[in-house]
Amino acid sequence: MTDILERQMRAAASGMSHSLWAEVHGDKIAVYDPIGERTFRQINEAANRIVRLLRERGLREGDAVALLCSNRAEFIEVLSACLRGGYRLTPVNWHLAADEVEYIINDCDAKALFADTRYPSGLAARTPQVTLKVSIGDDAEGFEPYVKLLADFDGTDILDPTPGSTMLYTSGTTGRPKGVYRRNTAAAAGVGPMNLAQPDDVQLCAGPAYHAAPLAFDVRASMVMGIPLVFIDRWESEGVLKTIEKYRVTRAHLVPIMFQRLLNLPDDVRKKYDVSSLRYIIHGAAPCPPEVKKAMIDWVGPIINEYYAGSEGGAGFVVSSEEWLRKPGTVGKLPDPDALRILDDDGNPVTKGQSGTLYFRVSPVAPFEYYKDPAKTAAAHRGDYFTLGDVGYLDEDGYLFLTGRTAECIISGGVNIYPQEIDNELIKHPAVEDACTIGVPNEEWGEEVKSVLTLNPGFVGSPDLAADIQRFARERLAGFKVPRTIEFVDELPRSPAGKIQRKKVREPYWAGRARQI
């Protein structure tokens, strides 16, 4: 191991990655965003100022910081500060409705909030427990301005760094989102082959930085490796190609819907841009149709790599293009015999080639818990293993194939959507007696949201009523959670205990398909 790699891993473990790179190549650009650019030295100095600000305002190690921010340099600065200051950072999904944003900020027990003023206003009054509120961008009522505030603090390195952590929110099957709290995430980012960079590497972040996958594979990876990160604010297919050519991007994390949109561009548009600088693309978050992945490999070459994991962790499944072409549809080879257990409904191990529920070994470096929900945490674990609710099998060579999902999560375009929170809102409509929301096939997005409803006496299903229920949902839910289609039925199937059998409602829409996700 070279000296710089040893220093790189020590810096990552203490949350001081930007300090290392400020010393090694401080004037090199660390972040290109739609507003401007920052050097590694500037990012590092801002992170130190933020730590001193938080300390002055009374935050202690382990306290929570919420970050509501678009893809811009300030996201990196706040993240870097929390990872070296010992704080628990919750990046908030800015696509959520205002009350959902408010819930997460309050539920994570945030004592400080950094908020991009492009997003929901009025947060100051609705988050009374937050003692420090900082506005990113323009001024905002109840907030202190970011740039002016940091100018009063020293930017030299803090002398007592403490590794911080991140806590992302994933919606719960019982309604409200739950925080996935993983300790020591600063240390966990310092390991793995992704951290071996070449001098001319440039990382692209095309998805929202608050999402677990871009946060890990784009933001954290570029921080640890000390390479420039190019932020895209919103997806626009030709604009992405233009960005890759302009910055000579070499690495990117994408999701299947992004592949499909790039492939749907006319041939003359794709040929217009030089993307030959690309040498490493990784994807995950949602199943990728084999024909789409094959078309991407044919276009950009065998540089497409796939991972399989979740916000809670995973077993280290990664598959290269060469392996995938030999085993189309696999998400990777079992890294070691103890990394995964596949169990039947009674908790017994299945035979090779037989499908069962997947249980991953809990990370010894960064184990997880569902914040303030020990029951949910316990339900996900079997000893030292946990499940995401996915179903799959290992073939004779140890390659994993996913066949379904026991959990109720809908994955649409790489975004997790949990149906119970949608049901909880739909039944508030005066016409709706009961609701069962499911994911149904969508060729572009993988799945789309569909709600199957029974109606109260006096109401009759119609296109007009469906449109009214969708409008009702749109007022209460983020746009991506609103049902694309609504179907009215006389009865919903229930178990003897009275619980709606969502799997039975879902089955007819997936009949005849080899994969059920």
ZIGI-V682016 format. One record per pair of residues at least 12 apart in sequence whose ideal C-beta (glycine too) atoms are under 6 Angstrom apart, sorted by the first residue. I is the first residue (numbers start at 0). J is the second residue. D is the distance in whole Angstrom. If there is no record, write none. Layout:
# ZIGI-V682016
((I;J;D) (I;J;D))
This chain:
# ZIGI-V682016
((6;19;6) (8;189;4) (11;188;5) (11;189;3) (11;223;5) (12;186;4) (12;189;5) (13;160;5) (13;162;6) (14;82;3) (14;83;4) (14;160;6) (14;162;5) (14;163;6) (14;185;4) (15;83;5) (15;160;5) (16;222;5) (16;223;5) (17;42;5) (17;43;4) (17;46;6) (17;79;5) (18;43;5) (18;156;5) (20;39;4) (20;225;4) (21;39;5) (21;40;4) (21;43;4) (25;39;5) (25;40;4) (26;38;5) (27;39;6) (28;227;5) (29;42;5) (30;72;4) (30;75;6) (30;228;5) (31;229;5) (32;71;4) (32;72;5) (32;230;4) (33;232;5) (34;71;6) (37;72;4) (42;75;6) (42;76;6) (44;154;3) (45;76;4) (46;76;6) (46;79;4) (46;80;4) (47;154;5) (47;156;6) (47;157;6) (48;149;4) (48;152;4) (48;154;5) (49;80;4) (50;80;5) (50;84;4) (50;157;5) (51;152;4) (52;152;6) (53;111;6) (56;131;5) (58;110;5) (60;85;3) (60;161;5) (62;86;6) (62;110;5) (63;87;5) (63;107;5) (63;108;5) (63;109;5) (64;81;5) (64;86;5) (64;88;5) (64;111;5) (65;89;5) (65;91;6) (65;104;5) (65;109;4) (65;112;5) (66;90;5) (66;113;5) (67;91;4) (67;93;6) (67;114;4) (67;115;6) (67;118;6) (68;115;5) (68;135;6) (69;115;5) (70;208;5) (70;230;4) (70;232;5) (73;135;5) (74;208;5) (77;113;5) (81;163;4) (82;163;4) (82;185;4) (83;160;4) (84;163;6) (85;161;3) (85;163;5) (86;163;5) (87;164;5) (87;166;6) (88;165;5) (89;107;4) (89;166;5) (90;209;4) (91;103;5) (92;209;5) (93;118;5) (94;477;5) (95;477;5) (96;477;5) (97;119;4) (100;119;5) (101;125;5) (103;168;5) (104;126;5) (107;178;6) (109;129;5) (110;130;5) (111;131;4) (112;129;5) (112;132;5) (113;133;5) (113;135;6) (115;135;5) (115;136;6) (116;134;5) (116;136;4) (116;137;5) (116;139;5) (123;141;3) (133;145;5) (162;185;4) (162;186;6) (163;185;6) (164;182;6) (164;184;5) (165;184;5) (166;178;5) (166;180;5) (167;179;5) (167;211;5) (167;310;5) (169;310;5) (169;415;6) (170;417;4) (170;420;6) (172;407;5) (172;417;6) (172;419;5) (173;419;6) (174;419;5) (174;420;5) (174;423;5) (177;369;5) (177;372;6) (178;370;3) (179;310;5) (179;311;6) (179;367;6) (180;368;5) (180;370;5) (181;365;4) (181;367;5) (183;364;6) (183;365;5) (184;365;5) (187;364;5) (187;365;4) (188;219;5) (188;223;5) (193;220;5) (194;223;5) (194;224;5) (196;224;4) (196;226;5) (200;226;4) (200;249;5) (200;250;6) (201;227;5) (201;246;5) (201;247;6) (201;248;5) (201;249;5) (202;217;6) (202;221;4) (202;226;6) (202;228;5) (202;250;5) (203;229;5) (203;248;4) (203;251;4) (204;217;4) (204;228;6) (204;230;5) (205;231;5) (211;310;4) (212;252;6) (212;284;5) (213;252;6) (216;252;4) (216;281;6) (217;252;5) (229;246;5) (236;260;5) (236;261;6) (236;264;5) (237;268;6) (240;272;4) (243;274;5) (244;272;5) (244;273;5) (247;276;4) (248;276;6) (249;276;5) (249;278;5) (250;279;5) (251;280;5) (252;281;5) (253;282;5) (254;284;5) (254;285;6) (254;413;3) (255;285;5) (255;287;4) (256;412;4) (256;444;6) (258;291;5) (258;295;5) (259;291;6) (259;443;6) (262;294;5) (277;299;6) (278;302;6) (279;302;6) (280;302;6) (280;303;5) (281;304;5) (282;305;6) (283;306;4) (284;413;4) (285;410;5) (285;413;4) (285;445;5) (286;445;6) (286;516;5) (289;327;5) (289;328;6) (296;320;5) (301;320;4) (301;321;6) (303;320;5) (304;319;6) (305;318;5) (305;330;6) (307;330;4) (307;331;6) (309;387;5) (311;367;5) (312;362;5) (312;367;6) (313;359;6) (314;338;4) (314;339;5) (314;359;4) (315;334;4) (316;330;5) (316;331;3) (316;399;6) (317;331;5) (318;331;4) (326;398;5) (328;400;6) (329;398;4) (329;400;6) (330;399;5) (331;399;6) (332;397;5) (332;398;5) (333;397;4) (338;360;5) (339;359;6) (340;358;4) (340;384;6) (341;355;4) (341;357;6) (342;355;5) (342;356;5) (343;355;5) (351;393;6) (352;392;6) (353;392;6) (354;390;5) (354;392;5) (354;402;5) (356;386;6) (356;390;6) (356;405;6) (357;389;5) (357;391;6) (358;381;6) (358;384;4) (358;386;5) (359;385;6) (360;384;6) (361;383;5) (361;385;6) (388;404;6) (388;405;5) (388;406;2) (389;401;6) (389;404;5) (390;402;5) (390;403;4) (390;405;6) (403;515;4) (404;516;5) (407;501;6) (409;438;3) (409;446;5) (410;446;6) (411;444;5) (411;446;5) (411;447;6) (412;444;5) (416;480;6) (418;436;4) (421;436;4) (421;480;6) (422;434;4) (422;436;5) (424;472;6) (424;475;5) (424;476;6) (425;450;6) (428;468;5) (428;471;5) (430;454;5) (430;458;4) (431;452;5) (432;453;5) (432;454;6) (432;455;5) (433;453;5) (433;491;6) (434;450;6) (434;452;5) (435;451;5) (435;491;5) (435;499;5) (435;501;6) (435;504;5) (436;450;5) (437;449;6) (437;504;6) (437;505;4) (439;508;4) (447;483;5) (448;482;5) (448;483;6) (449;482;6) (449;484;5) (450;482;4) (450;485;5) (451;486;5) (451;488;6) (451;504;5) (452;487;6) (453;491;6) (460;487;3) (465;485;4) (468;485;6) (469;481;6))
